[in-house]
């Protein structure tokens, strides 16, 4: 009799599991590519490079998922404009993904926001933490147990006007999902 509530809880939890709960999926993503400055950032910077590490979480039967990203972007300085400083942007982002139906190839929309850290790569420059958002499109391509992805996103980071104001960039990223 003393164990009856524990037995009832265990039976409830076993009965509550369903195929959808049992088929939760996740993937780890690693990628890199070009980081293209847009807007006023493109006046002093030119195309650089980016890297991404991500954790994607979803349920196979649903088109909506969540992705957590860690990003690194190094946007190169145009020669002779504003000194010789590259512009570094790192961030931790939370995104929602909507995947369109497909088997070996799937297109998706991605949007979210997070905390961005930016700094000019010159002596004495101070890093700034700011909030920003991103949105874009991509596609995944399945190859057996692995998949690759290609995506482009627009990032807009809000800063105070006295700190340079809003800046934007567009990374184009190719990567692998494990």
N, C-alpha and C positions, 0 to 999 in steps of 0.2 A: 504493500500500500504506500510506503514511503516513496517509492520510485515511480509511482503512477504518473505524476505530472511530468517528470523527465521523459518517460516513455511516450506520453501524448505529444510533447513538444517535438521529439525526434520523428514521430510518425507524421506530424503536421509538416515539418520541414522536408521530409522525403516526398510527401505527396504534393508539395508546393512546387517542386522542381518540374520544369517543363522543357520540351525540346528547345524552345527559344532561349531559355536561361542557360541551358547546357551548351549552346553553340555560340557563346560570346567569343568574339575574336579580337585580337590585337596584333599590331605589327610595329616593328621598329624600323625607322627610316633614316638613311644617311644619304646626303647629296651635296651638290655644289653646282656653281655656274657663274653667270654674269650678274653684276649688280649695276643697274643703270640709273643715274640720277635724273630726276625730272623737275620741272619748275625752276625756281631760282637756284636750287642746288646745282643744276646743270651749268650755271654761269661760271662756276669756279672748279667744278669736279667733272670727271669723265668716267666712263665705264670701268668698274673694278671687278671684284669677285665676291662670291658668297659661299657659305657653308651652312648646312642645316642638320640637326639631329632631332628626330621627332618620335613620339609615341602616339599611334593611332588606335582608338578604341571604338568598337562598334559591335553590332549584332548582324549576322549574315542576312537575315530576312528583312532588315530595315534599311532604307536608303540614307538615313541620317547617322552621323557618327561624330566623335570628338577627337581632336588632335592637339597635342601639347608640343610646342616647338621651342627649340633653343636655336637661335640664329646668330651668325657672324657675317658682317658685310664690311669690306674694305673698299671704299669708293675713292678712286685715284684722283689726284690733283692735276688740273690742266697746267702745263708748263707756263710759268711766268705770270699766273693769275693768283693774286692773294698769297704769295709766298710759295712754299713747297710742301704743304701739309696734305697728307691723305686724310680722309674722314672715315672713322671707324664707327659702326653701329652694331651693337649686340642687343639681344632681346630674349625675353621669355614670354611666349604667347599662348593663348588659349583660343582654339578655333572650332567652329562647327563646319561639318562637311556634309554636302548633299550629293550623293553619287547617283548618276543615271544608270538605268539597267544596261547590262552587258555581260558577256562571258569572259573572253580573254582580254578585252579592252573596255575600260569604263571611263567616261568623262565625269568630272565632278566640279562643283562650285565650293569655294572655301571662303570663310569670312570670320573675323575675330578681332581680338585686341590684346593688349598686354603692356608690359613695361619695357621700354627701350632705353639703352644707355648709349650716349654718343660722345665722341671726343675727337678733336683734331689731333693728329699725330705730330705735335710739335712740343718742344720743351716748355714746361710751365702751363700748358693747357689743362683745364679742369674738365672732368667728365660730368655729364648731366644725365639725370634720370627723368624721363618724361613718359607720359601715357600716349599711346597711339592706336591706330586701327589698321587692318589690312583686309583685302578682298581680292579674289582672283579666280582663275580657272585652271584646271589641270586634267590629266588623264593617267590612268594606270594601265600597264600592260603585263599580263601574267605570263610567266615562264616556269612551268612546273610548280615547285613549292615556293618560288620567289616571284617577285614582281618588280617592275621598274615604274618610275613616275616622271612626268614632265609637267611643270607648272610655271605659271607666271602670276605674280601678285603685285598689287599696288599697296605700298605702305605710306601712311601719312602720320607724322609724329608732331604733336603739338608742343611748342615751346613758347615761353614768354617772348614778346617782341624784342626786348632788350638783350635776349640771348640768341637772336637770329630768327625768331619766328618759326612758323611751320615749315617743315621740309619733307620732301617725298622722294621715294626711289622705287624702282621696279626690278626685283631679282627674277631672273629666269633660271630655273633650277632643274637639273636632272639628277635622279637618285635611285637607290634600290630599297625595297621593302623586304624585311626578313620576318 
